[in-house]
């Protein structure tokens, strides 16, 4: 069974639930913003722990594997965290940077995440920014440290440091950004897997999906991203809003995604870079993005063809190929430019996502341990079919775990009571005799 981040943190809650045998509340209703109302804020992970990044590696606080954290990043700020690594698992530390909505940004504004060893050597990094669509929106990036016996750098066990650093141009909004930080690990393979990429791979765009789109409103963050399967999915998106979705991709499967903005009768002025569509992998590493303008007519934006999910993709220098390195939930986010409101008003515009998932799932590369989030489970497929958000899926898993524990506790208590009752009856009979 696939492990989920936060399992250890839920243990106390499960025990308490078993003791109380109380009712379990359902997932909270998703906020809907009407025309003229404030947009829903970014939905941070409800289990995230507050952490303060240090100005120096010497004072860095530790990030535990499997945990999510929250912090802030000041203008041109640099913050350090510490992680303890061994030679048995690969490591990924990601950050979602959440600027203040509506803030001004310029070309070159963005942030970088890196992992460094105790000598200051960079083991891996990723850098991302707002260009060419120069308006604030959540950005994702990750750093990785991969165990490689053939390499001499970044391989010894011990303390490593995560550095998150922000670049802010003169005239850009200097307000602090919120950070959502995750630390994930990936087991090594039982035996060495393939290391060479196939020269030929299927990159042709599949036949377009047709039919009536089904309504599935996107989430407000990675934590509550709406689950999708292959199909056409309709949401409403407002100027300045970012919607989040997630699609389960197993080994050997290939994703094609397009976004279509519906037409509007409110005007016909052209707004450049009106829609941004981004793709991130299960460790929240940036894979690909694209942008398209809008002039009141229906317009479509397609991400470039992605390689099928494969372990050997990680050997590529190309970020898009390297990002398709493991199975799990892949995240799509769509941001509508706040500039649209000046020309078309701040009312919602219909957004249609068309998701194609090609190929049957293949067996994995043979992990030497539980793959954790780097796998697709039966529960993941069910969540995608239902359209559950990530938060709802986790809550349903927790409720299932809770009820199983309560049932086991109840069975145990009942058995003890019956045994005690039987013993009391036997003693009473003996005393009577």
Buried (B, 14 or more C-beta within 10 A) or exposed (E): EBBBBBBEEBEEEBEEBBEEEEEEEEBEEBEEBEEEEEBBEBBBBEBBBEBEBBEEBEEBBEBEBBBBBBBBBBEEBBBBBBBEBEEEBBBBBBBBBBBEBEBBBBEEBBBBBBBBBEEEEBBBBBBBBBBEBBBBBBBBBBBBBBBEEEEEEBBEEEEBBBBBBBBBBEEBBEEBBBBBBBBBBBBBBEEEBEEEBEEEEEEEEEEEBEEEBEEBBBBBBBBBBBBBBBBBBBBBBBBBBBBBBBBBBBBBBBBBBBBBBBBBEEBEEEBBBBBBBBBBBBBBBBBBBBBBBBBBEEBEBBBBBBBBBBBBBBBBEEEBBBBBBBBBBBBBBBBBBBBBBEBBBBBBBBBBBBBBBEBEBBEBBEBEBEBBBBBBBEBBBEBBEBBBBBBBBBBBBBBEBBBEBBEEBEEEEEEEEEEEEEEEEEEEEEEEE
